[in-house]
């Protein structure tokens, strides 16, 4: 086999391997909110929330999803009016030639001893992002 062809095939294999990432483990999928352990899991192509305190709950977005991160790249937990709030997000690039994305955001709060899930919001921005606090709390009744 020609050395140039062998080199090109090797580069293609390396590029393919470098581009592969396990969907199951990409992003931040485990968190703690008000002493409750929660995880995001793939439930037949849907993003679902499981916790140590409540039954599994399907979220309104496809898998893969992740928790939003803070500036230190840890799960972001916002403290607001005696509640802890986190965001689940999923971002997908739009078709070429667009360079934008559709991102689904769904806030979860631990409030008065239970987890509550806000409706999903779709934004035209590419995640992961550091979302404004209002984005995390606006859909809940306070």
N, CA, C and O atoms as a GROMACS GRO file, in nm:
protein
  568
    1UNK      N    1   0.086  -0.118   0.000
    1UNK     CA    2   0.000   0.000   0.000
    1UNK      C    3   0.090   0.124   0.000
    1UNK      O    4   0.191   0.128   0.070
    2UNK      N    5   0.054   0.221  -0.077
    2UNK     CA    6   0.128   0.346  -0.087
    2UNK      C    7   0.135   0.413   0.051
    2UNK      O    8   0.035   0.416   0.123
    3UNK      N    9   0.252   0.467   0.088
    3UNK     CA   10   0.269   0.531   0.219
    3UNK      C   11   0.177   0.650   0.236
    3UNK      O   12   0.127   0.674   0.346
    4UNK      N   13   0.153   0.725   0.130
    4UNK     CA   14   0.064   0.842   0.139
    4UNK      C   15  -0.080   0.798   0.168
    4UNK      O   16  -0.148   0.860   0.249
    5UNK      N   17  -0.125   0.692   0.102
    5UNK     CA   18  -0.260   0.642   0.124
    5UNK      C   19  -0.273   0.589   0.267
    5UNK      O   20  -0.371   0.617   0.335
    6UNK      N   21  -0.174   0.513   0.311
    6UNK     CA   22  -0.174   0.460   0.447
    6UNK      C   23  -0.178   0.573   0.549
    6UNK      O   24  -0.250   0.564   0.649
    7UNK      N   25  -0.101   0.678   0.527
    7UNK     CA   26  -0.099   0.793   0.616
    7UNK      C   27  -0.236   0.862   0.618
    7UNK      O   28  -0.285   0.899   0.725
    8UNK      N   29  -0.298   0.879   0.502
    8UNK     CA   30  -0.429   0.944   0.492
    8UNK      C   31  -0.536   0.863   0.566
    8UNK      O   32  -0.619   0.919   0.637
    9UNK      N   33  -0.532   0.730   0.548
    9UNK     CA   34  -0.628   0.644   0.616
    9UNK      C   35  -0.608   0.652   0.768
    9UNK      O   36  -0.705   0.655   0.844
   10UNK      N   37  -0.484   0.656   0.811
   10UNK     CA   38  -0.454   0.668   0.955
   10UNK      C   39  -0.508   0.799   1.010
   10UNK      O   40  -0.564   0.802   1.120
   11UNK      N   41  -0.490   0.907   0.935
   11UNK     CA   42  -0.541   1.036   0.980
   11UNK      C   43  -0.693   1.035   0.990
   11UNK      O   44  -0.750   1.089   1.085
   12UNK      N   45  -0.760   0.974   0.892
   12UNK     CA   46  -0.906   0.965   0.895
   12UNK      C   47  -0.952   0.886   1.018
   12UNK      O   48  -1.048   0.926   1.084
   13UNK      N   49  -0.885   0.776   1.048
   13UNK     CA   50  -0.923   0.697   1.165
   13UNK      C   51  -0.902   0.775   1.294
   13UNK      O   52  -0.986   0.770   1.383
   14UNK      N   53  -0.790   0.847   1.305
   14UNK     CA   54  -0.764   0.929   1.423
   14UNK      C   55  -0.868   1.038   1.437
   14UNK      O   56  -0.917   1.064   1.547
   15UNK      N   57  -0.903   1.103   1.326
   15UNK     CA   58  -1.003   1.209   1.330
   15UNK      C   59  -1.138   1.153   1.372
   15UNK      O   60  -1.208   1.214   1.452
   16UNK      N   61  -1.175   1.038   1.318
   16UNK     CA   62  -1.303   0.976   1.354
   16UNK      C   63  -1.306   0.941   1.502
   16UNK      O   64  -1.407   0.964   1.568
   17UNK      N   65  -1.198   0.886   1.553
   17UNK     CA   66  -1.193   0.850   1.695
   17UNK      C   67  -1.197   0.974   1.783
   17UNK      O   68  -1.262   0.974   1.888
   18UNK      N   69  -1.128   1.079   1.743
   18UNK     CA   70  -1.126   1.201   1.823
   18UNK      C   71  -1.263   1.266   1.826
   18UNK      O   72  -1.300   1.329   1.925
   19UNK      N   73  -1.341   1.252   1.717
   19UNK     CA   74  -1.472   1.314   1.711
   19UNK      C   75  -1.579   1.235   1.785
   19UNK      O   76  -1.688   1.287   1.810
   20UNK      N   77  -1.550   1.110   1.819
   20UNK     CA   78  -1.649   1.030   1.889
   20UNK      C   79  -1.648   1.063   2.037
   20UNK      O   80  -1.542   1.069   2.100
   21UNK      N   81  -1.765   1.084   2.090
   21UNK     CA   82  -1.779   1.109   2.233
   21UNK      C   83  -1.899   1.031   2.281
   21UNK      O   84  -2.003   1.029   2.214
   22UNK      N   85  -1.887   0.967   2.392
   22UNK     CA   86  -1.998   0.890   2.444
   22UNK      C   87  -2.112   0.982   2.480
   22UNK      O   88  -2.098   1.069   2.566
   23UNK      N   89  -2.226   0.965   2.414
   23UNK     CA   90  -2.342   1.048   2.444
   23UNK      C   91  -2.384   1.026   2.589
   23UNK      O   92  -2.430   1.119   2.655
   24UNK      N   93  -2.370   0.905   2.638
   24UNK     CA   94  -2.413   0.874   2.774
   24UNK      C   95  -2.336   0.953   2.879
   24UNK      O   96  -2.389   0.981   2.986
   25UNK      N   97  -2.210   0.989   2.849
   25UNK     CA   98  -2.129   1.053   2.952
   25UNK      C   99  -2.090   1.197   2.916
   25UNK      O  100  -2.009   1.257   2.987
   26UNK      N  101  -2.145   1.252   2.810
   26UNK     CA  102  -2.107   1.388   2.772
   26UNK      C  103  -2.179   1.489   2.860
   26UNK      O  104  -2.298   1.476   2.888
   27UNK      N  105  -2.106   1.588   2.904
   27UNK     CA  106  -2.166   1.696   2.982
   27UNK      C  107  -2.187   1.662   3.128
   27UNK      O  108  -2.147   1.555   3.175
   28UNK      N  109  -2.250   1.753   3.196
   28UNK     CA  110  -2.277   1.738   3.339
   28UNK      C  111  -2.413   1.672   3.356
   28UNK      O  112  -2.516   1.733   3.327
   29UNK      N  113  -2.415   1.548   3.403
   29UNK     CA  114  -2.541   1.475   3.414
   29UNK      C  115  -2.575   1.434   3.557
   29UNK      O  116  -2.676   1.366   3.579
   30UNK      N  117  -2.493   1.474   3.655
   30UNK     CA  118  -2.522   1.444   3.796
   30UNK      C  119  -2.509   1.571   3.877
   30UNK      O  120  -2.420   1.653   3.853
   31UNK      N  121  -2.600   1.587   3.972
   31UNK     CA  122  -2.599   1.709   4.054
   31UNK      C  123  -2.658   1.680   4.191
   31UNK      O  124  -2.716   1.574   4.216
   32UNK      N  125  -2.642   1.776   4.277
   32UNK     CA  126  -2.707   1.772   4.408
   32UNK      C  127  -2.777   1.904   4.426
   32UNK      O  128  -2.719   2.010   4.405
   33UNK      N  129  -2.904   1.896   4.466
   33UNK     CA  130  -2.983   2.016   4.488
   33UNK      C  131  -3.058   1.997   4.620
   33UNK      O  132  -3.139   1.906   4.634
   34UNK      N  133  -3.029   2.083   4.716
   34UNK     CA  134  -3.090   2.076   4.849
   34UNK      C  135  -3.079   1.936   4.908
   34UNK      O  136  -3.179   1.879   4.953
   35UNK      N  137  -2.960   1.880   4.908
   35UNK     CA  138  -2.932   1.748   4.966
   35UNK      C  139  -3.000   1.632   4.894
   35UNK      O  140  -3.007   1.522   4.949
   36UNK      N  141  -3.049   1.654   4.773
   36UNK     CA  142  -3.109   1.548   4.692
   36UNK      C  143  -3.018   1.523   4.572
   36UNK      O  144  -2.985   1.615   4.498
   37UNK      N  145  -2.977   1.397   4.555
   37UNK     CA  146  -2.896   1.359   4.440
   37UNK      C  147  -2.987   1.342   4.319
   37UNK      O  148  -3.088   1.272   4.326
   38UNK      N  149  -2.952   1.407   4.207
   38UNK     CA  150  -3.031   1.393   4.085
   38UNK      C  151  -2.938   1.362   3.968
   38UNK      O  152  -2.821   1.400   3.968
   39UNK      N  153  -2.992   1.293   3.870
   39UNK     CA  154  -2.916   1.256   3.750
   39UNK      C  155  -3.005   1.270   3.628
   39UNK      O  156  -3.127   1.257   3.635
   40UNK      N  157  -2.941   1.296   3.517
   40UNK     CA  158  -3.008   1.296   3.387
   40UNK      C  159  -2.972   1.167   3.316
   40UNK      O  160  -2.855   1.128   3.312
   41UNK      N  161  -3.072   1.101   3.259
   41UNK     CA  162  -3.049   0.973   3.193
   41UNK      C  163  -3.122   0.969   3.058
   41UNK      O  164  -3.217   1.043   3.034
   42UNK      N  165  -3.074   0.880   2.973
   42UNK     CA  166  -3.135   0.855   2.844
   42UNK      C  167  -3.247   0.754   2.863
   42UNK      O  168  -3.222   0.639   2.898
   43UNK      N  169  -3.370   0.797   2.840
   43UNK     CA  170  -3.486   0.710   2.851
   43UNK      C  171  -3.551   0.699   2.715
   43UNK      O  172  -3.642   0.775   2.682
   44UNK      N  173  -3.505   0.604   2.635
   44UNK     CA  174  -3.556   0.581   2.500
   44UNK      C  175  -3.549   0.706   2.414
   44UNK      O  176  -3.645   0.740   2.344
   45UNK      N  177  -3.434   0.775   2.419
   45UNK     CA  178  -3.412   0.894   2.337
   45UNK      C  179  -3.462   1.023   2.398
   45UNK      O  180  -3.446   1.130   2.339
   46UNK      N  181  -3.523   1.015   2.515
   46UNK     CA  182  -3.572   1.135   2.586
   46UNK      C  183  -3.484   1.160   2.708
   46UNK      O  184  -3.426   1.066   2.763
   47UNK      N  185  -3.474   1.283   2.748
   47UNK     CA  186  -3.400   1.320   2.868
   47UNK      C  187  -3.492   1.301   2.988
   47UNK      O  188  -3.602   1.356   2.992
   48UNK      N  189  -3.447   1.224   3.085
   48UNK     CA  190  -3.527   1.201   3.206
   48UNK      C  191  -3.445   1.235   3.329
   48UNK      O  192  -3.323   1.223   3.330
   49UNK      N  193  -3.516   1.277   3.432
   49UNK     CA  194  -3.458   1.316   3.559
   49UNK      C  195  -3.488   1.206   3.660
   49UNK      O  196  -3.603   1.169   3.680
   50UNK      N  197  -3.384   1.156   3.725
   50UNK     CA  198  -3.405   1.063   3.834
   50UNK      C  199  -3.345   1.124   3.960
   50UNK      O  200  -3.244   1.194   3.955
   51UNK      N  201  -3.410   1.098   4.072
   51UNK     CA  202  -3.360   1.155   4.197
   51UNK      C  203  -3.368   1.049   4.306
   51UNK      O  204  -3.435   0.947   4.294
   52UNK      N  205  -3.297   1.079   4.414
   52UNK     CA  206  -3.297   0.987   4.527
   52UNK      C  207  -3.425   1.001   4.608
   52UNK      O  208  -3.450   0.920   4.698
   53UNK      N  209  -3.506   1.103   4.579
   53UNK     CA  210  -3.623   1.132   4.661
   53UNK      C  211  -3.757   1.110   4.591
   53UNK      O  212  -3.860   1.100   4.658
   54UNK      N  213  -3.757   1.102   4.457
   54UNK     CA  214  -3.883   1.094   4.383
   54UNK      C  215  -3.871   0.998   4.266
   54UNK      O  216  -3.760   0.962   4.227
   55UNK      N  217  -3.984   0.956   4.209
   55UNK     CA  218  -3.978   0.868   4.091
   55UNK      C  219  -3.919   0.941   3.970
   55UNK      O  220  -3.914   1.064   3.967
   56UNK      N  221  -3.874   0.864   3.872
   56UNK     CA  222  -3.819   0.922   3.748
   56UNK      C  223  -3.923   1.009   3.680
   56UNK      O  224  -4.043   0.984   3.687
   57UNK      N  225  -3.872   1.114   3.614
   57UNK     CA  226  -3.962   1.209   3.547
   57UNK      C  227  -3.902   1.244   3.411
   57UNK      O  228  -3.787   1.286   3.401
   58UNK      N  229  -3.982   1.226   3.305
   58UNK     CA  230  -3.938   1.261   3.170
   58UNK      C  231  -3.942   1.413   3.154
   58UNK      O  232  -4.040   1.478   3.191
   59UNK      N  233  -3.836   1.468   3.098
   59UNK     CA  234  -3.832   1.611   3.068
   59UNK      C  235  -3.877   1.632   2.924
   59UNK      O  236  -3.888   1.536   2.847
   60UNK      N  237  -3.903   1.756   2.887
   60UNK     CA  238  -3.957   1.787   2.754
   60UNK      C  239  -3.848   1.814   2.652
   60UNK      O  240  -3.855   1.911   2.577
   61UNK      N  241  -3.746   1.727   2.649
   61UNK     CA  242  -3.640   1.742   2.549
   61UNK      C  243  -3.579   1.606   2.519
   61UNK      O  244  -3.588   1.511   2.597
   62UNK      N  245  -3.515   1.601   2.402
   62UNK     CA  246  -3.449   1.477   2.360
   62UNK      C  247  -3.315   1.463   2.433
   62UNK      O  248  -3.262   1.559   2.488
   63UNK      N  249  -3.264   1.342   2.431
   63UNK     CA  250  -3.130   1.312   2.480
   63UNK      C  251  -3.032   1.341   2.367
   63UNK      O  252  -3.071   1.319   2.252
   64UNK      N  253  -2.912   1.386   2.387
   64UNK     CA  254  -2.846   1.410   2.514
   64UNK      C  255  -2.880   1.546   2.573
   64UNK      O  256  -2.903   1.643   2.501
   65UNK      N  257  -2.884   1.552   2.704
   65UNK     CA  258  -2.908   1.676   2.775
   65UNK      C  259  -2.803   1.686   2.885
   65UNK      O  260  -2.731   1.590   2.912
   66UNK      N  261  -2.795   1.802   2.950
   66UNK     CA  262  -2.695   1.823   3.054
   66UNK      C  263  -2.742   1.933   3.147
   66UNK      O  264  -2.832   2.010   3.113
   67UNK      N  265  -2.682   1.939   3.265
   67UNK     CA  266  -2.707   2.050   3.354
   67UNK      C  267  -2.622   2.168   3.310
   67UNK      O  268  -2.510   2.149   3.262
   68UNK      N  269  -2.674   2.288   3.324
   68UNK     CA  270  -2.596   2.408   3.293
   68UNK      C  271  -2.483   2.421   3.393
   68UNK      O  272  -2.492   2.375   3.507
   69UNK      N  273  -2.377   2.485   3.349
   69UNK     CA  274  -2.259   2.496   3.433
   69UNK      C  275  -2.235   2.639   3.480
   69UNK      O  276  -2.280   2.736   3.419
   70UNK      N  277  -2.162   2.648   3.590
   70UNK     CA  278  -2.121   2.779   3.640
   70UNK      C  279  -1.988   2.816   3.574
   70UNK      O  280  -1.941   2.746   3.484
   71UNK      N  281  -1.929   2.923   3.617
   71UNK     CA  282  -1.804   2.970   3.556
   71UNK      C  283  -1.686   2.878   3.586
   71UNK      O  284  -1.582   2.888   3.521
   72UNK      N  285  -1.700   2.789   3.683
   72UNK     CA  286  -1.595   2.692   3.716
   72UNK      C  287  -1.622   2.557   3.651
   72UNK      O  288  -1.556   2.458   3.682
   73UNK      N  289  -1.719   2.553   3.562
   73UNK     CA  290  -1.759   2.434   3.488
   73UNK      C  291  -1.812   2.322   3.578
   73UNK      O  292  -1.795   2.204   3.548
   74UNK      N  293  -1.876   2.361   3.688
   74UNK     CA  294  -1.948   2.270   3.776
   74UNK      C  295  -2.097   2.297   3.754
   74UNK      O  296  -2.133   2.398   3.693
   75UNK      N  297  -2.182   2.208   3.802
   75UNK     CA  298  -2.326   2.230   3.788
   75UNK      C  299  -2.364   2.360   3.859
   75UNK      O  300  -2.329   2.381   3.975
   76UNK      N  301  -2.435   2.445   3.787
   76UNK     CA  302  -2.476   2.574   3.843
   76UNK      C  303  -2.603   2.556   3.926
   76UNK      O  304  -2.704   2.506   3.876
   77UNK      N  305  -2.597   2.597   4.052
   77UNK     CA  306  -2.713   2.594   4.141
   77UNK      C  307  -2.737   2.738   4.185
   77UNK      O  308  -2.651   2.800   4.247
   78UNK      N  309  -2.855   2.789   4.154
   78UNK     CA  310  -2.894   2.925   4.194
   78UNK      C  311  -2.980   2.918   4.319
   78UNK      O  312  -3.070   2.835   4.329
   79UNK      N  313  -2.952   3.004   4.414
   79UNK     CA  314  -3.034   3.016   4.535
   79UNK      C  315  -3.123   3.137   4.516
   79UNK      O  316  -3.074   3.249   4.497
   80UNK      N  317  -3.255   3.115   4.520
   80UNK     CA  318  -3.350   3.222   4.492
   80UNK      C  319  -3.474   3.200   4.577
   80UNK      O  320  -3.539   3.096   4.567
   81UNK      N  321  -3.507   3.296   4.660
   81UNK     CA  322  -3.628   3.293   4.743
   81UNK      C  323  -3.651   3.158   4.812
   81UNK      O  324  -3.756   3.096   4.795
   82UNK      N  325  -3.555   3.114   4.887
   82UNK     CA  326  -3.562   2.992   4.965
   82UNK      C  327  -3.577   2.866   4.879
   82UNK      O  328  -3.631   2.765   4.923
   83UNK      N  329  -3.528   2.874   4.758
   83UNK     CA  330  -3.529   2.758   4.668
   83UNK      C  331  -3.391   2.744   4.606
   83UNK      O  332  -3.314   2.840   4.599
   84UNK      N  333  -3.361   2.624   4.561
   84UNK     CA  334  -3.243   2.600   4.480
   84UNK      C  335  -3.291   2.564   4.341
   84UNK      O  336  -3.380   2.480   4.324
   85UNK      N  337  -3.231   2.628   4.240
   85UNK     CA  338  -3.276   2.611   4.102
   85UNK      C  339  -3.157   2.573   4.016
   85UNK      O  340  -3.049   2.631   4.027
   86UNK      N  341  -3.178   2.474   3.928
   86UNK     CA  342  -3.077   2.437   3.830
   86UNK      C  343  -3.144   2.433   3.693
   86UNK      O  344  -3.267   2.430   3.682
   87UNK      N  345  -3.062   2.433   3.589
   87UNK     CA  346  -3.113   2.432   3.452
   87UNK      C  347  -3.063   2.308   3.380
   87UNK      O  348  -2.946   2.270   3.392
   88UNK      N  349  -3.153   2.246   3.304
   88UNK     CA  350  -3.116   2.138   3.212
   88UNK      C  351  -3.120   2.199   3.073
   88UNK      O  352  -3.211   2.274   3.040
   89UNK      N  353  -3.022   2.166   2.992
   89UNK     CA  354  -3.016   2.222   2.858
   89UNK      C  355  -2.977   2.117   2.755
   89UNK      O  356  -2.914   2.016   2.785
   90UNK      N  357  -3.018   2.145   2.633
   90UNK     CA  358  -2.984   2.061   2.518
   90UNK      C  359  -2.973   2.152   2.398
   90UNK      O  360  -3.066   2.226   2.366
   91UNK      N  361  -2.859   2.147   2.331
   91UNK     CA  362  -2.835   2.236   2.218
   91UNK      C  363  -2.808   2.154   2.093
   91UNK      O  364  -2.734   2.056   2.096
   92UNK      N  365  -2.868   2.197   1.983
   92UNK     CA  366  -2.850   2.126   1.856
   92UNK      C  367  -2.829   2.229   1.744
   92UNK      O  368  -2.910   2.320   1.729
   93UNK      N  369  -2.722   2.215   1.667
   93UNK     CA  370  -2.697   2.310   1.558
   93UNK      C  371  -2.808   2.305   1.454
   93UNK      O  372  -2.863   2.199   1.425
   94UNK      N  373  -2.841   2.422   1.398
   94UNK     CA  374  -2.937   2.428   1.288
   94UNK      C  375  -2.869   2.384   1.159
   94UNK      O  376  -2.746   2.374   1.153
   95UNK      N  377  -2.948   2.357   1.058
   95UNK     CA  378  -2.894   2.309   0.931
   95UNK      C  379  -2.802   2.414   0.866
   95UNK      O  380  -2.825   2.534   0.880
   96UNK      N  381  -2.702   2.367   0.797
   96UNK     CA  382  -2.610   2.453   0.722
   96UNK      C  383  -2.692   2.528   0.618
   96UNK      O  384  -2.778   2.465   0.556
   97UNK      N  385  -2.672   2.653   0.594
   97UNK     CA  386  -2.556   2.736   0.625
   97UNK      C  387  -2.564   2.810   0.758
   97UNK      O  388  -2.475   2.890   0.789
   98UNK      N  389  -2.667   2.788   0.836
   98UNK     CA  390  -2.680   2.859   0.963
   98UNK      C  391  -2.567   2.820   1.058
   98UNK      O  392  -2.520   2.706   1.057
   99UNK      N  393  -2.525   2.915   1.138
   99UNK     CA  394  -2.427   2.887   1.243
   99UNK      C  395  -2.492   2.895   1.380
   99UNK      O  396  -2.424   2.890   1.483
  100UNK      N  397  -2.625   2.906   1.383
  100UNK     CA  398  -2.699   2.914   1.508
  100UNK      C  399  -2.741   2.775   1.555
  100UNK      O  400  -2.719   2.675   1.487
  101UNK      N  401  -2.800   2.773   1.672
  101UNK     CA  402  -2.850   2.648   1.732
  101UNK      C  403  -2.990   2.669   1.787
  101UNK      O  404  -3.032   2.782   1.810
  102UNK      N  405  -3.060   2.560   1.807
  102UNK     CA  406  -3.181   2.558   1.887
  102UNK      C  407  -3.143   2.497   2.019
  102UNK      O  408  -3.089   2.386   2.024
  103UNK      N  409  -3.171   2.567   2.126
  103UNK     CA  410  -3.138   2.517   2.258
  103UNK      C  411  -3.263   2.509   2.343
  103UNK      O  412  -3.337   2.607   2.356
  104UNK      N  413  -3.287   2.393   2.400
  104UNK     CA  414  -3.398   2.374   2.493
  104UNK      C  415  -3.345   2.394   2.634
  104UNK      O  416  -3.239   2.341   2.670
  105UNK      N  417  -3.419   2.470   2.713
  105UNK     CA  418  -3.384   2.496   2.853
  105UNK      C  419  -3.502   2.456   2.940
  105UNK      O  420  -3.617   2.488   2.908
  106UNK      N  421  -3.476   2.386   3.048
  106UNK     CA  422  -3.582   2.347   3.140
  106UNK      C  423  -3.529   2.357   3.282
  106UNK      O  424  -3.438   2.283   3.321
  107UNK      N  425  -3.586   2.449   3.359
  107UNK     CA  426  -3.542   2.472   3.496
  107UNK      C  427  -3.607   2.372   3.591
  107UNK      O  428  -3.719   2.327   3.571
  108UNK      N  429  -3.532   2.339   3.696
  108UNK     CA  430  -3.580   2.249   3.801
  108UNK      C  431  -3.549   2.317   3.933
  108UNK      O  432  -3.439   2.367   3.954
  109UNK      N  433  -3.647   2.317   4.022
  109UNK     CA  434  -3.620   2.376   4.153
  109UNK      C  435  -3.658   2.280   4.264
  109UNK      O  436  -3.750   2.199   4.251
  110UNK      N  437  -3.585   2.291   4.373
  110UNK     CA  438  -3.619   2.223   4.497
  110UNK      C  439  -3.680   2.330   4.585
  110UNK      O  440  -3.612   2.423   4.628
  111UNK      N  441  -3.808   2.317   4.613
  111UNK     CA  442  -3.883   2.421   4.684
  111UNK      C  443  -3.985   2.355   4.775
  111UNK      O  444  -4.065   2.272   4.731
  112UNK      N  445  -3.982   2.393   4.900
  112UNK     CA  446  -4.076   2.338   5.000
  112UNK      C  447  -4.075   2.185   5.002
  112UNK      O  448  -4.179   2.120   5.012
  113UNK      N  449  -3.955   2.130   4.993
  113UNK     CA  450  -3.938   1.986   5.009
  113UNK      C  451  -3.966   1.900   4.888
  113UNK      O  452  -3.970   1.778   4.899
  114UNK      N  453  -3.986   1.962   4.771
  114UNK     CA  454  -4.010   1.880   4.651
  114UNK      C  455  -3.948   1.940   4.527
  114UNK      O  456  -3.925   2.061   4.520
  115UNK      N  457  -3.922   1.855   4.430
  115UNK     CA  458  -3.869   1.899   4.302
  115UNK      C  459  -3.984   1.943   4.212
  115UNK      O  460  -4.085   1.874   4.202
  116UNK      N  461  -3.966   2.056   4.147
  116UNK     CA  462  -4.064   2.105   4.050
  116UNK      C  463  -3.992   2.134   3.920
  116UNK      O  464  -3.879   2.183   3.919
  117UNK      N  465  -4.058   2.103   3.810
  117UNK     CA  466  -3.999   2.121   3.677
  117UNK      C  467  -4.079   2.226   3.601
  117UNK      O  468  -4.201   2.215   3.590
  118UNK      N  469  -4.010   2.326   3.548
  118UNK     CA  470  -4.074   2.431   3.469
  118UNK      C  471  -4.095   2.380   3.326
  118UNK      O  472  -4.032   2.283   3.284
  119UNK      N  473  -4.184   2.446   3.250
  119UNK     CA  474  -4.198   2.411   3.108
  119UNK      C  475  -4.067   2.438   3.033
  119UNK      O  476  -3.986   2.520   3.075
  120UNK      N  477  -4.049   2.369   2.922
  120UNK     CA  478  -3.929   2.389   2.842
  120UNK      C  479  -3.938   2.522   2.767
  120UNK      O  480  -4.046   2.562   2.724
  121UNK      N  481  -3.826   2.588   2.752
  121UNK     CA  482  -3.814   2.710   2.675
  121UNK      C  483  -3.713   2.685   2.564
  121UNK      O  484  -3.608   2.627   2.589
  122UNK      N  485  -3.744   2.727   2.442
  122UNK     CA  486  -3.651   2.711   2.330
  122UNK      C  487  -3.595   2.848   2.294
  122UNK      O  488  -3.669   2.945   2.276
  123UNK      N  489  -3.463   2.854   2.283
  123UNK     CA  490  -3.395   2.978   2.246
  123UNK      C  491  -3.307   2.954   2.126
  123UNK      O  492  -3.264   2.841   2.100
  124UNK      N  493  -3.280   3.062   2.052
  124UNK     CA  494  -3.192   3.055   1.935
  124UNK      C  495  -3.052   3.098   1.978
  124UNK      O  496  -3.008   3.209   1.950
  125UNK      N  497  -2.985   3.008   2.047
  125UNK     CA  498  -2.849   3.032   2.094
  125UNK      C  499  -2.782   2.897   2.108
  125UNK      O  500  -2.849   2.795   2.128
  126UNK      N  501  -2.652   2.895   2.099
  126UNK     CA  502  -2.578   2.771   2.112
  126UNK      C  503  -2.529   2.753   2.255
  126UNK      O  504  -2.466   2.843   2.311
  127UNK      N  505  -2.557   2.639   2.313
  127UNK     CA  506  -2.511   2.609   2.447
  127UNK      C  507  -2.391   2.517   2.441
  127UNK      O  508  -2.352   2.475   2.332
  128UNK      N  509  -2.332   2.484   2.552
  128UNK     CA  510  -2.378   2.526   2.684
  128UNK      C  511  -2.353   2.674   2.705
  128UNK      O  512  -2.263   2.734   2.647
  129UNK      N  513  -2.436   2.732   2.791
  129UNK     CA  514  -2.425   2.875   2.816
  129UNK      C  515  -2.436   2.907   2.963
  129UNK      O  516  -2.483   2.826   3.043
  130UNK      N  517  -2.393   3.026   2.998
  130UNK     CA  518  -2.412   3.076   3.133
  130UNK      C  519  -2.534   3.166   3.126
  130UNK      O  520  -2.524   3.283   3.091
  131UNK      N  521  -2.650   3.110   3.160
  131UNK     CA  522  -2.777   3.177   3.143
  131UNK      C  523  -2.802   3.276   3.257
  131UNK      O  524  -2.761   3.251   3.370
  132UNK      N  525  -2.866   3.384   3.226
  132UNK     CA  526  -2.904   3.484   3.326
  132UNK      C  527  -2.994   3.419   3.431
  132UNK      O  528  -3.071   3.327   3.400
  133UNK      N  529  -2.985   3.466   3.555
  133UNK     CA  530  -3.066   3.410   3.663
  133UNK      C  531  -3.215   3.413   3.630
  133UNK      O  532  -3.288   3.321   3.667
  134UNK      N  533  -3.260   3.516   3.561
  134UNK     CA  534  -3.402   3.526   3.525
  134UNK      C  535  -3.445   3.408   3.439
  134UNK      O  536  -3.559   3.362   3.448
  135UNK      N  537  -3.355   3.358   3.355
  135UNK     CA  538  -3.385   3.243   3.271
  135UNK      C  539  -3.415   3.120   3.355
  135UNK      O  540  -3.496   3.036   3.316
  136UNK      N  541  -3.351   3.109   3.469
  136UNK     CA  542  -3.371   2.995   3.556
  136UNK      C  543  -3.498   3.004   3.638
  136UNK      O  544  -3.557   2.901   3.672
  137UNK      N  545  -3.543   3.123   3.671
  137UNK     CA  546  -3.652   3.137   3.770
  137UNK      C  547  -3.784   3.191   3.716
  137UNK      O  548  -3.885   3.181   3.785
  138UNK      N  549  -3.787   3.246   3.598
  138UNK     CA  550  -3.906   3.320   3.554
  138UNK      C  551  -4.033   3.238   3.536
  138UNK      O  552  -4.143   3.292   3.548
  139UNK      N  553  -4.020   3.109   3.507
  139UNK     CA  554  -4.141   3.031   3.480
  139UNK      C  555  -4.205   2.969   3.603
  139UNK      O  556  -4.308   2.903   3.592
  140UNK      N  557  -4.146   2.989   3.719
  140UNK     CA  558  -4.205   2.934   3.841
  140UNK      C  559  -4.293   3.041   3.908
  140UNK      O  560  -4.265   3.160   3.899
  141UNK      N  561  -4.398   2.996   3.974
  141UNK     CA  562  -4.480   3.087   4.057
  141UNK      C  563  -4.407   3.105   4.189
  141UNK      O  564  -4.375   3.007   4.257
  142UNK      N  565  -4.382   3.228   4.226
  142UNK     CA  566  -4.314   3.256   4.351
  142UNK      C  567  -4.411   3.320   4.447
  142UNK      O  568  -4.374   3.352   4.560
   0.00000   0.00000   0.00000
